[in-house]
């Protein structure tokens, strides 16, 4: 037994890459010794390498003056800076003009086209959060450079899949002028029934905090906060992943959810979100559905332990599958007074009584198969 045990230890040594400890909330240096600058980000696993994309933030502002950074790693703890994957454009009036807002970039790979496709939340320079657009860019390699394609609002002229004659008949009677005061019971009911959907129908629905998801069948989806951050939308993408197909559904109408992060476990879709409290952390929310199209059911906060009521001080951004079969919850600890110093929370998701559970741990590690 001892000999077999030694052989097994040797086998593990030569067939896996040891990942160092993941210590959430601390400074994470890259290969240059600089704190990783990839906020509100997402991850792509491609040919044995993890690519981490995120917002570059300066010391004094969260507006974009560099673009989207990319880092690479084989073990999730030792990260190499790969440069700016998508850069701002030094051209006055350009969508990506320095000073715009580029948030929550996510990258997926399209097997049919061979392209890497990036989506992100875009706000035009000088307009605050009024534009509420998504932006799309493509590249031939995971590190880019990504070529910017366009930005716009979502699904102009399209109603959600669940809207039939009954729902459209109700919307037909609605007028924004009938609801001058927000947060009243009648206003809330109208929001749930689609008041803001009608308001934005012609020009397209708002698209803010977002993520991307590629399902087992290769279909991809854009999940984003819409309707003035009151309602989440799940929108199908075209086969090349560069536009919406026109099919979408609403999740938790009027529920004020943002920062969506989605994954699937044993055929059930799970989504973790946050409430809308600006840069301040709040209690995470969780939803599940038997289909990407719903129905979506809300569950209690998946976080447990100290500071679980404020998501350990962070806000969800992405769920990354791990090589050992687990999922990893990724979140940001925002530092609005010093944006570049924002920290990261990465924690493994466990299961308790059939429900995802996220428990704080100061340090954890895993083995990455070689």
C-alpha positions as a LaTeX table, in Angstrom:
\begin{tabular}{lrrr}
\hline
Residue & $x$ (\AA) & $y$ (\AA) & $z$ (\AA) \\
\hline
Unk1 & 0.00 & 0.00 & 0.00 \\
Unk2 & 2.81 & 2.41 & 0.85 \\
Unk3 & 4.44 & 1.81 & $-2.55$ \\
Unk4 & 1.13 & 2.34 & $-4.37$ \\
Unk5 & 0.55 & 5.49 & $-2.32$ \\
Unk6 & 3.94 & 6.88 & $-3.33$ \\
Unk7 & 3.21 & 6.08 & $-6.97$ \\
Unk8 & $-0.13$ & 7.87 & $-6.71$ \\
Unk9 & 1.55 & 10.95 & $-5.21$ \\
Unk10 & 4.08 & 10.91 & $-8.06$ \\
Unk11 & 1.24 & 10.57 & $-10.59$ \\
Unk12 & $-0.53$ & 13.62 & $-9.15$ \\
Unk13 & 2.71 & 15.57 & $-9.23$ \\
Unk14 & 3.31 & 15.04 & $-12.92$ \\
Unk15 & $-0.28$ & 15.33 & $-14.10$ \\
Unk16 & $-1.46$ & 18.43 & $-12.25$ \\
Unk17 & $-0.42$ & 22.02 & $-11.80$ \\
Unk18 & $-0.54$ & 23.20 & $-8.21$ \\
Unk19 & $-2.55$ & 26.34 & $-7.74$ \\
Unk20 & $-1.44$ & 28.64 & $-4.95$ \\
Unk21 & $-3.83$ & 29.85 & $-2.31$ \\
Unk22 & $-6.72$ & 32.08 & $-3.38$ \\
Unk23 & $-7.06$ & 34.81 & $-0.76$ \\
Unk24 & $-10.09$ & 36.96 & $-1.35$ \\
Unk25 & $-9.99$ & 40.65 & $-0.52$ \\
Unk26 & $-6.21$ & 40.95 & $-0.68$ \\
Unk27 & $-3.88$ & 42.53 & $-3.22$ \\
Unk28 & $-3.42$ & 40.12 & $-6.14$ \\
Unk29 & $-0.18$ & 40.87 & $-8.04$ \\
Unk30 & 0.36 & 39.83 & $-11.66$ \\
Unk31 & 3.67 & 38.69 & $-13.14$ \\
Unk32 & 4.91 & 42.29 & $-12.95$ \\
Unk33 & 4.06 & 42.63 & $-9.26$ \\
Unk34 & 1.16 & 45.00 & $-10.01$ \\
Unk35 & $-2.31$ & 44.51 & $-8.50$ \\
Unk36 & $-4.51$ & 42.93 & $-11.17$ \\
Unk37 & $-6.71$ & 45.55 & $-12.83$ \\
Unk38 & $-9.64$ & 43.54 & $-14.22$ \\
Unk39 & $-12.78$ & 44.64 & $-12.42$ \\
Unk40 & $-16.37$ & 43.59 & $-13.10$ \\
Unk41 & $-14.83$ & 40.84 & $-15.16$ \\
Unk42 & $-15.39$ & 37.39 & $-16.54$ \\
Unk43 & $-13.30$ & 34.41 & $-17.51$ \\
Unk44 & $-12.75$ & 32.24 & $-20.57$ \\
Unk45 & $-11.09$ & 28.80 & $-20.49$ \\
Unk46 & $-9.42$ & 28.08 & $-23.82$ \\
Unk47 & $-6.89$ & 25.34 & $-24.68$ \\
Unk48 & $-5.73$ & 24.83 & $-21.11$ \\
Unk49 & $-5.44$ & 28.50 & $-20.28$ \\
Unk50 & $-7.73$ & 30.74 & $-18.24$ \\
Unk51 & $-8.21$ & 34.24 & $-19.60$ \\
Unk52 & $-9.50$ & 36.89 & $-17.22$ \\
Unk53 & $-11.03$ & 40.02 & $-18.74$ \\
Unk54 & $-12.04$ & 43.07 & $-16.76$ \\
Unk55 & $-12.37$ & 46.82 & $-16.58$ \\
Unk56 & $-9.17$ & 48.83 & $-16.25$ \\
Unk57 & $-9.77$ & 51.40 & $-13.51$ \\
Unk58 & $-7.57$ & 54.38 & $-12.73$ \\
Unk59 & $-6.74$ & 55.67 & $-9.26$ \\
Unk60 & $-9.36$ & 58.43 & $-9.30$ \\
Unk61 & $-12.20$ & 57.49 & $-11.66$ \\
Unk62 & $-14.17$ & 54.50 & $-12.87$ \\
Unk63 & $-14.55$ & 56.01 & $-16.35$ \\
Unk64 & $-12.62$ & 54.25 & $-19.11$ \\
Unk65 & $-9.29$ & 55.78 & $-20.12$ \\
Unk66 & $-7.55$ & 52.51 & $-21.08$ \\
Unk67 & $-10.15$ & 49.84 & $-21.90$ \\
Unk68 & $-10.54$ & 46.15 & $-21.10$ \\
Unk69 & $-7.52$ & 44.33 & $-19.69$ \\
Unk70 & $-6.67$ & 40.66 & $-20.23$ \\
Unk71 & $-4.66$ & 38.32 & $-18.00$ \\
Unk72 & $-3.82$ & 34.64 & $-18.47$ \\
Unk73 & $-3.11$ & 31.75 & $-16.11$ \\
Unk74 & $-2.86$ & 27.96 & $-16.07$ \\
Unk75 & $-3.63$ & 27.59 & $-12.37$ \\
Unk76 & $-5.96$ & 30.51 & $-11.47$ \\
Unk77 & $-3.45$ & 32.08 & $-9.09$ \\
Unk78 & $-0.36$ & 33.02 & $-11.15$ \\
Unk79 & $-1.53$ & 35.65 & $-13.64$ \\
Unk80 & 0.35 & 37.07 & $-16.62$ \\
Unk81 & $-0.63$ & 40.46 & $-17.97$ \\
Unk82 & $-1.53$ & 40.10 & $-21.65$ \\
Unk83 & $-2.24$ & 43.77 & $-22.30$ \\
Unk84 & $-5.32$ & 45.71 & $-23.31$ \\
Unk85 & $-7.73$ & 43.41 & $-25.15$ \\
Unk86 & $-10.08$ & 46.22 & $-26.19$ \\
Unk87 & $-8.79$ & 49.77 & $-26.09$ \\
Unk88 & $-10.56$ & 53.10 & $-25.88$ \\
Unk89 & $-10.39$ & 55.07 & $-29.12$ \\
Unk90 & $-8.74$ & 58.47 & $-29.15$ \\
Unk91 & $-11.32$ & 59.97 & $-31.46$ \\
Unk92 & $-13.76$ & 62.64 & $-30.38$ \\
Unk93 & $-17.34$ & 61.43 & $-30.54$ \\
Unk94 & $-16.41$ & 57.75 & $-30.88$ \\
Unk95 & $-18.48$ & 55.34 & $-28.76$ \\
Unk96 & $-15.27$ & 54.30 & $-26.97$ \\
Unk97 & $-13.90$ & 57.81 & $-26.55$ \\
Unk98 & $-11.73$ & 58.16 & $-23.41$ \\
Unk99 & $-14.02$ & 59.07 & $-20.54$ \\
Unk100 & $-16.82$ & 56.72 & $-21.61$ \\
Unk101 & $-17.92$ & 53.94 & $-19.25$ \\
Unk102 & $-17.05$ & 50.33 & $-20.17$ \\
Unk103 & $-18.27$ & 47.83 & $-17.61$ \\
Unk104 & $-18.57$ & 44.06 & $-17.01$ \\
Unk105 & $-16.81$ & 42.74 & $-20.15$ \\
Unk106 & $-17.38$ & 39.07 & $-20.91$ \\
Unk107 & $-15.82$ & 36.97 & $-23.70$ \\
Unk108 & $-17.13$ & 33.75 & $-25.28$ \\
Unk109 & $-15.75$ & 31.63 & $-28.11$ \\
Unk110 & $-17.82$ & 30.79 & $-31.18$ \\
Unk111 & $-16.88$ & 27.34 & $-32.49$ \\
Unk112 & $-18.62$ & 27.92 & $-35.83$ \\
Unk113 & $-16.92$ & 31.20 & $-36.72$ \\
Unk114 & $-13.67$ & 30.68 & $-34.81$ \\
Unk115 & $-14.05$ & 34.16 & $-33.31$ \\
Unk116 & $-13.76$ & 35.36 & $-29.74$ \\
Unk117 & $-16.69$ & 37.65 & $-29.01$ \\
Unk118 & $-16.76$ & 40.30 & $-26.28$ \\
Unk119 & $-19.87$ & 42.01 & $-24.94$ \\
Unk120 & $-19.86$ & 44.81 & $-22.36$ \\
Unk121 & $-22.03$ & 47.52 & $-20.86$ \\
Unk122 & $-21.32$ & 50.88 & $-22.50$ \\
Unk123 & $-22.20$ & 54.42 & $-21.47$ \\
Unk124 & $-21.25$ & 57.29 & $-23.76$ \\
Unk125 & $-18.91$ & 60.00 & $-22.53$ \\
Unk126 & $-20.60$ & 62.85 & $-20.73$ \\
Unk127 & $-24.04$ & 61.21 & $-20.57$ \\
Unk128 & $-23.83$ & 59.49 & $-17.21$ \\
Unk129 & $-25.81$ & 56.25 & $-17.31$ \\
Unk130 & $-28.40$ & 57.54 & $-19.76$ \\
Unk131 & $-27.27$ & 55.66 & $-22.90$ \\
Unk132 & $-27.62$ & 52.19 & $-21.29$ \\
Unk133 & $-26.14$ & 50.31 & $-24.25$ \\
Unk134 & $-24.28$ & 47.09 & $-24.86$ \\
Unk135 & $-21.12$ & 47.02 & $-26.97$ \\
Unk136 & $-19.75$ & 44.16 & $-29.08$ \\
Unk137 & $-16.21$ & 43.40 & $-30.28$ \\
Unk138 & $-14.52$ & 40.40 & $-31.91$ \\
Unk139 & $-11.01$ & 38.96 & $-32.15$ \\
Unk140 & $-9.13$ & 36.08 & $-33.73$ \\
Unk141 & $-7.24$ & 35.22 & $-30.53$ \\
Unk142 & $-8.31$ & 35.30 & $-26.88$ \\
Unk143 & $-5.87$ & 38.08 & $-26.02$ \\
Unk144 & $-7.02$ & 40.28 & $-28.89$ \\
Unk145 & $-6.74$ & 42.95 & $-29.96$ \\
Unk146 & $-10.54$ & 42.96 & $-30.17$ \\
Unk147 & $-12.12$ & 44.91 & $-33.02$ \\
Unk148 & $-15.04$ & 47.03 & $-31.94$ \\
Unk149 & $-18.20$ & 46.45 & $-33.97$ \\
Unk150 & $-21.02$ & 48.60 & $-32.60$ \\
Unk151 & $-23.17$ & 49.57 & $-29.61$ \\
Unk152 & $-26.92$ & 49.94 & $-29.22$ \\
Unk153 & $-29.84$ & 49.19 & $-26.96$ \\
Unk154 & $-31.48$ & 45.76 & $-26.90$ \\
Unk155 & $-34.26$ & 44.21 & $-28.96$ \\
Unk156 & $-35.85$ & 47.32 & $-30.41$ \\
Unk157 & $-39.38$ & 46.62 & $-31.67$ \\
Unk158 & $-39.56$ & 43.24 & $-29.92$ \\
Unk159 & $-41.79$ & 42.07 & $-27.07$ \\
Unk160 & $-40.65$ & 39.32 & $-24.70$ \\
Unk161 & $-41.66$ & 35.75 & $-25.51$ \\
Unk162 & $-44.16$ & 35.54 & $-22.66$ \\
Unk163 & $-46.19$ & 38.50 & $-23.96$ \\
Unk164 & $-49.30$ & 37.26 & $-25.70$ \\
Unk165 & $-52.52$ & 38.99 & $-26.64$ \\
Unk166 & $-53.59$ & 39.43 & $-23.01$ \\
Unk167 & $-50.33$ & 41.10 & $-21.95$ \\
Unk168 & $-50.21$ & 43.31 & $-25.04$ \\
Unk169 & $-53.80$ & 44.39 & $-24.48$ \\
Unk170 & $-52.84$ & 45.62 & $-21.00$ \\
Unk171 & $-49.77$ & 47.44 & $-22.31$ \\
Unk172 & $-51.86$ & 49.10 & $-24.99$ \\
Unk173 & $-53.80$ & 50.96 & $-22.28$ \\
Unk174 & $-50.68$ & 52.22 & $-20.45$ \\
Unk175 & $-49.24$ & 55.72 & $-20.70$ \\
Unk176 & $-46.15$ & 56.96 & $-18.86$ \\
Unk177 & $-48.02$ & 60.19 & $-18.07$ \\
Unk178 & $-50.50$ & 58.19 & $-16.00$ \\
Unk179 & $-47.75$ & 57.30 & $-13.52$ \\
Unk180 & $-45.89$ & 60.52 & $-12.65$ \\
Unk181 & $-44.84$ & 59.24 & $-9.21$ \\
Unk182 & $-42.48$ & 56.28 & $-8.83$ \\
Unk183 & $-42.72$ & 53.55 & $-6.16$ \\
Unk184 & $-46.46$ & 53.77 & $-5.62$ \\
Unk185 & $-48.37$ & 50.44 & $-5.62$ \\
Unk186 & $-50.01$ & 51.26 & $-8.96$ \\
Unk187 & $-46.66$ & 52.23 & $-10.48$ \\
Unk188 & $-45.08$ & 48.96 & $-9.31$ \\
Unk189 & $-47.90$ & 46.97 & $-10.85$ \\
Unk190 & $-47.50$ & 48.86 & $-14.12$ \\
Unk191 & $-43.74$ & 48.18 & $-14.13$ \\
Unk192 & $-44.38$ & 44.46 & $-13.70$ \\
Unk193 & $-46.87$ & 44.59 & $-16.57$ \\
Unk194 & $-44.37$ & 46.33 & $-18.88$ \\
Unk195 & $-44.68$ & 50.11 & $-18.51$ \\
Unk196 & $-40.99$ & 50.72 & $-19.21$ \\
Unk197 & $-40.93$ & 48.03 & $-21.89$ \\
Unk198 & $-43.46$ & 50.13 & $-23.78$ \\
Unk199 & $-41.53$ & 53.32 & $-23.10$ \\
Unk200 & $-38.36$ & 51.89 & $-24.68$ \\
Unk201 & $-39.99$ & 49.62 & $-27.27$ \\
Unk202 & $-39.07$ & 51.64 & $-30.38$ \\
Unk203 & $-35.50$ & 52.62 & $-29.46$ \\
Unk204 & $-34.57$ & 49.42 & $-27.68$ \\
Unk205 & $-34.42$ & 48.22 & $-24.09$ \\
Unk206 & $-31.83$ & 49.49 & $-21.62$ \\
Unk207 & $-28.78$ & 47.27 & $-21.18$ \\
Unk208 & $-26.59$ & 47.77 & $-18.12$ \\
Unk209 & $-24.95$ & 45.23 & $-15.76$ \\
Unk210 & $-24.52$ & 42.04 & $-17.77$ \\
Unk211 & $-23.03$ & 38.63 & $-18.33$ \\
Unk212 & $-22.90$ & 36.05 & $-21.15$ \\
Unk213 & $-23.73$ & 32.36 & $-21.05$ \\
Unk214 & $-23.12$ & 29.60 & $-23.63$ \\
Unk215 & $-25.41$ & 26.61 & $-23.14$ \\
Unk216 & $-24.59$ & 22.96 & $-23.81$ \\
Unk217 & $-26.18$ & 23.16 & $-27.27$ \\
Unk218 & $-23.93$ & 26.07 & $-28.30$ \\
Unk219 & $-26.65$ & 28.71 & $-28.07$ \\
Unk220 & $-25.51$ & 31.86 & $-26.31$ \\
Unk221 & $-27.38$ & 34.35 & $-24.16$ \\
Unk222 & $-26.95$ & 37.92 & $-22.97$ \\
Unk223 & $-28.28$ & 38.44 & $-19.44$ \\
Unk224 & $-28.57$ & 42.07 & $-18.38$ \\
Unk225 & $-30.25$ & 44.59 & $-16.12$ \\
Unk226 & $-32.89$ & 46.58 & $-18.00$ \\
Unk227 & $-35.91$ & 48.84 & $-17.52$ \\
Unk228 & $-33.97$ & 51.32 & $-15.34$ \\
Unk229 & $-32.38$ & 48.40 & $-13.43$ \\
Unk230 & $-35.81$ & 47.19 & $-12.37$ \\
Unk231 & $-35.97$ & 43.98 & $-14.42$ \\
Unk232 & $-33.47$ & 41.45 & $-15.77$ \\
Unk233 & $-33.63$ & 40.32 & $-19.39$ \\
Unk234 & $-32.34$ & 37.03 & $-20.79$ \\
Unk235 & $-31.82$ & 37.50 & $-24.53$ \\
Unk236 & $-30.77$ & 34.88 & $-27.08$ \\
Unk237 & $-27.87$ & 35.73 & $-29.40$ \\
Unk238 & $-27.59$ & 35.08 & $-33.12$ \\
Unk239 & $-25.52$ & 32.04 & $-34.19$ \\
Unk240 & $-22.40$ & 34.20 & $-34.61$ \\
Unk241 & $-22.87$ & 35.66 & $-31.08$ \\
Unk242 & $-22.61$ & 39.27 & $-32.30$ \\
Unk243 & $-26.27$ & 40.37 & $-32.04$ \\
Unk244 & $-29.60$ & 39.53 & $-30.44$ \\
Unk245 & $-31.88$ & 37.05 & $-32.20$ \\
Unk246 & $-34.98$ & 38.94 & $-31.05$ \\
Unk247 & $-36.07$ & 36.25 & $-28.55$ \\
Unk248 & $-35.92$ & 37.29 & $-24.89$ \\
Unk249 & $-37.65$ & 36.91 & $-21.55$ \\
Unk250 & $-37.94$ & 38.98 & $-18.38$ \\
Unk251 & $-36.78$ & 37.79 & $-14.96$ \\
Unk252 & $-38.17$ & 39.16 & $-11.67$ \\
Unk253 & $-40.01$ & 42.16 & $-13.17$ \\
Unk254 & $-39.71$ & 45.15 & $-10.86$ \\
Unk255 & $-37.37$ & 43.27 & $-8.53$ \\
Unk256 & $-34.37$ & 45.63 & $-8.90$ \\
Unk257 & $-31.64$ & 43.12 & $-9.69$ \\
Unk258 & $-28.23$ & 43.78 & $-11.22$ \\
Unk259 & $-24.79$ & 42.10 & $-11.46$ \\
Unk260 & $-26.11$ & 38.78 & $-12.85$ \\
Unk261 & $-23.92$ & 35.67 & $-12.75$ \\
Unk262 & $-25.30$ & 32.42 & $-14.17$ \\
Unk263 & $-24.42$ & 28.73 & $-14.24$ \\
Unk264 & $-26.08$ & 25.33 & $-14.73$ \\
Unk265 & $-25.96$ & 22.34 & $-12.41$ \\
Unk266 & $-27.56$ & 18.97 & $-13.19$ \\
Unk267 & $-29.97$ & 20.53 & $-15.68$ \\
Unk268 & $-31.07$ & 23.45 & $-13.49$ \\
Unk269 & $-30.10$ & 27.03 & $-14.28$ \\
Unk270 & $-28.95$ & 29.14 & $-11.35$ \\
Unk271 & $-28.45$ & 32.89 & $-11.27$ \\
Unk272 & $-26.92$ & 35.02 & $-8.52$ \\
Unk273 & $-27.57$ & 38.76 & $-8.56$ \\
Unk274 & $-27.39$ & 41.75 & $-6.27$ \\
Unk275 & $-29.76$ & 44.50 & $-5.31$ \\
Unk276 & $-29.32$ & 48.05 & $-6.60$ \\
Unk277 & $-27.40$ & 50.05 & $-4.00$ \\
Unk278 & $-24.76$ & 51.76 & $-6.12$ \\
Unk279 & $-21.19$ & 51.00 & $-5.04$ \\
Unk280 & $-22.34$ & 49.82 & $-1.59$ \\
Unk281 & $-22.61$ & 46.03 & $-1.08$ \\
Unk282 & $-25.93$ & 44.38 & $-0.31$ \\
Unk283 & $-27.40$ & 40.93 & 0.21 \\
Unk284 & $-27.04$ & 38.60 & $-2.75$ \\
Unk285 & $-30.15$ & 37.18 & $-4.39$ \\
Unk286 & $-30.48$ & 33.79 & $-6.07$ \\
Unk287 & $-32.86$ & 32.39 & $-8.69$ \\
Unk288 & $-33.30$ & 29.02 & $-10.39$ \\
Unk289 & $-35.18$ & 27.77 & $-13.45$ \\
Unk290 & $-35.65$ & 24.48 & $-15.31$ \\
Unk291 & $-35.05$ & 26.31 & $-18.61$ \\
Unk292 & $-33.10$ & 29.40 & $-19.60$ \\
Unk293 & $-36.54$ & 30.82 & $-20.49$ \\
Unk294 & $-37.87$ & 30.20 & $-16.99$ \\
Unk295 & $-39.95$ & 30.21 & $-14.99$ \\
Unk296 & $-37.38$ & 31.73 & $-12.62$ \\
Unk297 & $-37.96$ & 31.22 & $-8.90$ \\
Unk298 & $-36.24$ & 33.28 & $-6.21$ \\
Unk299 & $-34.45$ & 31.61 & $-3.29$ \\
Unk300 & $-32.77$ & 32.90 & $-0.12$ \\
Unk301 & $-29.32$ & 34.48 & $-0.14$ \\
Unk302 & $-26.75$ & 31.74 & $-1.01$ \\
Unk303 & $-24.04$ & 33.38 & 1.13 \\
Unk304 & $-23.55$ & 32.07 & 4.66 \\
Unk305 & $-21.39$ & 33.15 & 7.56 \\
Unk306 & $-20.03$ & 36.51 & 8.75 \\
Unk307 & $-20.98$ & 39.47 & 6.53 \\
Unk308 & $-23.13$ & 37.20 & 4.35 \\
Unk309 & $-25.82$ & 39.89 & 4.52 \\
Unk310 & $-23.60$ & 42.14 & 2.38 \\
Unk311 & $-22.11$ & 39.39 & 0.17 \\
Unk312 & $-18.87$ & 39.57 & 2.21 \\
Unk313 & $-18.51$ & 43.20 & 1.09 \\
Unk314 & $-18.67$ & 42.38 & $-2.63$ \\
Unk315 & $-20.95$ & 42.20 & $-5.65$ \\
Unk316 & $-21.33$ & 39.25 & $-8.03$ \\
Unk317 & $-19.78$ & 39.36 & $-11.51$ \\
Unk318 & $-19.28$ & 35.79 & $-12.85$ \\
Unk319 & $-19.45$ & 32.05 & $-12.12$ \\
Unk320 & $-16.48$ & 30.02 & $-13.39$ \\
Unk321 & $-16.50$ & 26.18 & $-13.66$ \\
Unk322 & $-13.51$ & 24.58 & $-11.94$ \\
Unk323 & $-11.61$ & 21.49 & $-13.12$ \\
Unk324 & $-12.66$ & 19.53 & $-10.02$ \\
Unk325 & $-16.32$ & 19.91 & $-10.97$ \\
Unk326 & $-17.13$ & 22.73 & $-8.60$ \\
Unk327 & $-18.18$ & 26.26 & $-9.53$ \\
Unk328 & $-16.38$ & 29.40 & $-8.39$ \\
Unk329 & $-18.28$ & 32.51 & $-7.37$ \\
Unk330 & $-16.52$ & 35.70 & $-8.50$ \\
Unk331 & $-17.31$ & 39.12 & $-7.04$ \\
Unk332 & $-15.83$ & 42.61 & $-6.75$ \\
Unk333 & $-15.16$ & 44.63 & $-3.61$ \\
Unk334 & $-15.59$ & 48.13 & $-5.01$ \\
Unk335 & $-13.43$ & 51.04 & $-3.84$ \\
Unk336 & $-15.14$ & 54.08 & $-5.44$ \\
Unk337 & $-12.70$ & 56.54 & $-3.84$ \\
Unk338 & $-9.73$ & 54.57 & $-5.20$ \\
Unk339 & $-11.14$ & 52.47 & $-8.07$ \\
Unk340 & $-7.90$ & 50.76 & $-9.09$ \\
Unk341 & $-7.58$ & 49.33 & $-5.57$ \\
Unk342 & $-10.86$ & 47.41 & $-5.83$ \\
Unk343 & $-10.39$ & 43.83 & $-4.63$ \\
Unk344 & $-11.71$ & 40.44 & $-5.69$ \\
Unk345 & $-13.69$ & 37.70 & $-3.99$ \\
Unk346 & $-13.39$ & 34.17 & $-5.40$ \\
Unk347 & $-15.08$ & 31.41 & $-3.41$ \\
Unk348 & $-16.06$ & 27.82 & $-4.24$ \\
Unk349 & $-19.76$ & 26.99 & $-4.41$ \\
Unk350 & $-20.84$ & 23.99 & $-2.35$ \\
Unk351 & $-24.24$ & 22.31 & $-2.13$ \\
Unk352 & $-26.46$ & 21.99 & 0.92 \\
Unk353 & $-29.87$ & 20.34 & 0.69 \\
Unk354 & $-29.80$ & 20.74 & $-3.09$ \\
Unk355 & $-29.08$ & 24.47 & $-2.96$ \\
Unk356 & $-25.89$ & 26.41 & $-3.82$ \\
Unk357 & $-24.03$ & 27.69 & $-0.78$ \\
Unk358 & $-21.19$ & 30.22 & $-0.70$ \\
Unk359 & $-19.19$ & 30.34 & 2.51 \\
Unk360 & $-16.38$ & 32.75 & 3.25 \\
Unk361 & $-12.91$ & 31.31 & 3.66 \\
Unk362 & $-9.73$ & 33.33 & 4.09 \\
Unk363 & $-7.73$ & 30.98 & 1.88 \\
Unk364 & $-8.37$ & 27.98 & $-0.35$ \\
Unk365 & $-6.64$ & 26.14 & $-3.20$ \\
Unk366 & $-7.20$ & 23.50 & $-5.87$ \\
Unk367 & $-5.28$ & 21.30 & $-8.28$ \\
Unk368 & $-5.49$ & 22.04 & $-12.00$ \\
Unk369 & $-5.09$ & 18.93 & $-14.25$ \\
Unk370 & $-2.16$ & 19.34 & $-16.62$ \\
\hline
\end{tabular}
